[in-house]
Amino acid sequence: MALYSIGDLARRTGLTVKTIRFYSDRGIVPPTDRSPTGYRLYDLDAVARLELVRTLRDLGVDLPTIRRVVAREVSLPEVAAAHAEALAVQIRTLRLRRAVLTAVARRGSNPEEMDLMHKLAKLSEDERRRLVDDFLEAAFDGLDTVPGFAGIMRSMTPELPDDPSTEQVEAWVELAELTQDPDFRAAVRRTLARHAAERGEADAPPRPDPAALARDHARPALAAGLAPAAPEADSVVAAVVAAYARDRGLPDSPALRRRLLDRLEEADDPRRDRYLELLAVINGWTAPEPLSPALGWFTEALRARLG
């Protein structure tokens, strides 16, 4: 059986004598024998081990794990699977960090915003989920018994996929940042509470969303360039008010119109549209039709007729 010195192994493998001695001292590539003068000698199996060790080290496998592989305490496929998963986690982290840098470059964020986005990007998957869950739980607190609200909460929940695109990561970072805005959180809570109160009215049947109703009626007038205060807008306002009054079993009155205006002004929040737009990107859904600018046109038209 041919035996080789450390120098021979170094020439065969391209590793340095120092590196081979290091692996040998740690029992990863032990010598097969020793020369009469005490020098270490290795067989061809050592060459194969060294090639395996070098490959695993290049892949980032730690020495204790490599020792277990060469000692056959753990199989190479098991190690490969574990490190593939570890690399997947690192890749997701790198994508998040790249998204943060891209967002900073695009938005020209100040140091405070950049610090917040950096913290968001470093969150683990569980921490990211808890961050948004905290926002939703605060918004829906005490409303879980309202019919249909469990479905609404699910429809507002972002689910970042395991292998997200850069666009999805950027959307999640922005959405998570938005959920930390105290004013936005309070606005969402007010809207949901009002919605719950309307649903909780005695014998109240399901009703169309008045904001969507106003948007749909106002869209043609806005596209035609009609001014909100123009006399021709009277019919648009009358149609929406009539539908709103009919859905609630109430007569048209200044008080009802004021109630509708309050509801629409509350809904006319560009942050709401942005949240839903980002949510669609993250979840891979079709982007919803925004309320603005048609809802803004209608609220101005209704306000003009209240005096």
N, C-alpha and C positions, 0 to 999 in steps of 0.2 A: 504493500500500500504506500503510495507516494505521500510524503509529508512536506509541508511548506512552512518556511519561517514567516514571521510577521512582514518582513521586507518583501517576500514573494507574494503574500496576500495583498499587500499594498499595490504592487505592480499589476496584479491580476484584476483588482477591483477598482483601482483609482482612488481608494481611500488613503488617508495618511496613516503612518505607523502609529502616531499618537491616538488617532480615532479608534483604530483596531484594538490597541492596548486598553483603551477606555472601555470598549464593549466587552473585552475579555475579562477585565478586572471585575466587571459587574455580572459575570456569569451568563451574559447573553450569547457570546460566542466563545465558549471555554476551549482551551487547547486540548488537542487529542493526546499529545505526549510532550516530553521535553527531551532536548538533546543532552548528551553526556555533560555538557558545560552548563546546563540549566536553562537554555533558551527554549521558548515555547515553539511548539510545532503543531500544525493544523492539517486536517485532511480536506478533501474536496467538498465535503459537507459544510465546512466552515465558509467556503467561498459562497455557496448557495445561501447560507444564513446571513452573511454580510450583505448580499444583494437584497435579500428580503428586508433586513433591518434598514438599509438605506432607503428603500422604497417607502416603508412605513413611516420613517422619520420625515421624508419629503411630504408625506400626506398629513403630517402633524400628529402622528400617534405618539403617545408618551412612552418613556422607557419601561415603566412597570408593566404596561400592557404588552409591549413588544416581548418582554421576557416571558410573559404567560403564553404568547403565541408560539414562540420558538420552543417552549417547553411542552407545547401541546396541551396546556391547561385550558385554553380557550381556542375555538376555531377561528381561522382567518375570516370566513364569511360573517361570523358574529361581530368581530372587530370592525370589519368593513361597514356593516349595517349601522353599528353604533356611531361610527365616525361620520358616516354619510348624514345621519340625523343631526349630529353636532354641526356639521358644515351647513346644513339647511338652516339651522337656527342663526348661524353667523351671517349667512347670505341675507336672511330676512332683516337682521339688524342693520347690515350694511345698506340695504335698500331704504330702510327708514332714515338712516343718516344721510344718504344721498338725497332723499326727498326733502329733508330739512334744509340742506344746503341749497337745493334748487329753489325751494320756497323763499329762502332768505334772499337769494340772488334776484328773484323775480319781484319780490315785494319791497325790497329795500328796508327790511325790518330793522327796528332799533334794537339796542342791546337787550332790553327787557323782553321783547318779543322773541328774539333769538334764543335767549336763555330758556324761555317757556317751551319753545318748539324743540329745543335740544332735550329737555327733560321728557317731553312726550315721546320723542323718538327712542329714548333709552328704555321705555317701559316694556316689560315682558307682555306676552299675549294675555295672561291672566290679569295683569295690572291694567292693560288697555281696556279690557272688558269691564273691569270694576269701575274704571273712570267714567265710562258712558252709563253703566248701570246705575251709578250714584246719581247722575243727572236725571235719568228717567225715573228712578224711584222717588226722587224729590219732587219731580213734576207730577207724578201720578199718586203721590202719597194720599191714602184715604179714599181714592177714587176707584179702587179695584173692584168694588161691588157694582159700579155703574155698568149697565148692559153695554157690551161692545167695546169697553175701554181696554180690556186685555188684548183684543185684536189691534186696537190703535197703538198700544204700547209696542207690540211686536213689529208693527209697520214702521215704527220710528227707531228701531234698533239696528245699528250698523253691524255687519258681519264681514270683517276683513278676511278674505280667503287666505289659505295657507301659502299660496304663491301669487301674491298680488302684483299688479302692474305698478309702474312708477306713478301713474295717474291716480290709482286707487290709494296708494300710500300717501300721496300729497293731499288727497281729499280727506283721508282719515285724520291727518295731522291738523288740517284746518277745522274739521268738524269737532275734534277733541278740544281744540283751542276755543271754539265757539261755545261749547258746553260749559266752559269754565268762566264765561262772562256772567257775573251776577245779575246784570240787568236783563240779559236774554233769558236766563233761568227763571227770573221772576215773571217775565212776559209770557213765557210758555205756561207757567203754572196758572196765571190769571186766565189765559185763554181756555185751558183745560177745565178749570173750575167753573167758568161761565158755561162752557159746553155741557158739563156734568149737571149743572143746575137746570139747564133747559131740558135735558133728557130726563131729569128726575121729577119734572112737573107731572102732576097727576094725569094719568091716562094719556100721556104725550106719545104720539106715534113717531116713528123715525121721520126726520125732517131733512130736506136738502140743506147743505151747507150754504148759509146766506152769502158768504164771501165768494164762493164758486158761482152762485146764482148771479150775483152782481157782476162778476167778471165776464161771465158768458153773455149777459145782456149788453154790457158796455163795449165789448170787443168790436162789434161792427161800427159803432159810433166813433170809437177811437180811431179805427182804421180809416174811416171816412174823413177824419180831420174835424169832426164836429166839436165845438167848444162846449165844456160842461155847463156853462151858464146860458147857452143858446136855447131859444124857445123849443127848437126841434128835439132837445134832450128831455123835454117833459115826459114824452111817451115812454122813454127808457126807464126813467125813475118811477113812473107810475106802474109799469109792468113788474118791476122788482118789488116795490112796496106792496102791490096787490098780492103777489105770490107769498111774500113774507107774512102778511096779515092772514091770508087764507090758511097757511100751514099752521098758524098758531090759534086759529079760530077767533081772531080779534079784528075789530074794525080799523080802517085806516084813520090815523089821528096824528097830531103833532107829537104826542108822547111816544106812539109806536115808531114814528120816523126817527125820533131822537134815540130811541133804544136800538134801532137798526144801525144808525150812524155810529153809535158807540161801539157796537159789535164789529162793524166794518173797519173803523179806525184802529181798533185793537188788532184785527187780523192783517191790516196793511203794514206789515213789518218785513222789510227786505231780508232780514236775518232768517225769517221763517222760510222764505223761498230758497235762500242759500243753503240752509240745513237740509231741506228735502232734495235739493240738487246734488249736494255732496253725498247724501245717503244713497241716491240712485247710482252714483259713480261707484261707491264702495261695494254695494250689493249687486252690481251688474244689472240694475233695473233700467227700464226706459225712463228717461228724465220726465218728471211731471210738468204739466203746464203751469207756469208761475202765475200768481195772482196779479202781480204788477206787470205792466203799468195800468191795465184795464181797471183794476180795483181802485187805484188812486183816482182815475178819471171819474168813476162813479161816486166815490165819497165826496169829491169836490162838487159834483152835480147835485147830490142830495143835500149837502151843506148849504149850497146856494139857495135852495128852495125852502130851507128852514128859517131863513132870515136871521 
